[in-house]
């Protein structure tokens, strides 16, 4: 497995979220961001979603912002952020 390939981190994190293991998912996303040097918007977006599900809205906002900084055209991050704000 290539440790700089973000797909594994996103997939494993989603698996943990399905099991409601939020802290394990967040740890995977943290590790993924470190391994990809913060350049993978998919990991940032998945991490933001996990934080939002835990009710950590301010953390989720910061993570969605990081996703959009990593890629301004990452539509999923923009959509997720917009839906988060709409629910507030």
N, C-alpha and C positions, 0 to 999 in steps of 0.2 A: 504494500500500500504506500502510495506517495503521501507523505505527511503534509504536503502543501496543497493537496487536492481537497477543496472544501466540501465536496459532495459527501464524503464519509462522515464528516462532523455533523452536517445538516441532517443526514439520514439517521444517524445514531441518536442525535438530540431529539428528533421527532419521535423515535421509538420510545425514548424515556418519557416524553410528554404524554404519549398515549397511555402510559402506565402511571401517569400523574407523579412521576419522579422528577419534579421541577428542578431541584438542586443538582441532580445528576446531569440533567439536560444543560443547565446553565454552565456547569463545569466543562462539559464537552464543547460548548460554544466558546467559552473563554480559551480553552486549549486550541481550538480551531483558529480563533483570531490571532493568537500568538504565533501559531505555525505558519499562517499565511501573511504575517506581518500587517494585519489589519486591512488587507487589500481585497478581501472577498465580501462583497455586499450581501451575498446569500446567507452567510453565517451571521452577520450583524442583524439582518432582518429576522432570522429565525430566533436569535437571542432576544430581540426586542419583543417578539410575539410571546416568548416564554415569560418574560418579565411582566408583560401586560396581563397574561393569564394569572400570574401570582398577585396582581393588583399593584405592582410597582410602576405606577404610571410615569413618574419622572424619569426613572431608569429607562423605561421603554422609549420615551421621547429621545433621550440622549443616544440610545442605540439605533433608533430609526435615523437620526441625524447622521450617525457614523456610517450607516449603510448608504445614505444618499451622498455623502462625501466620497466614499469609496467608488461609487458609480452614480453620477447624476441621472443616468437614464434607467436606473433599476426601478421599474414600474411597481413591482411587488412591494418594495419598501415605501414608496410614496403612497400607494393604496392602503397599506397597513397602517401607516401613520395617520392618514386621513380618516380611516375608520375608527382608530383610537380616539382621535379628537372629536369625532362625531358622537361617540358614546359618552363623552364627558359632559 
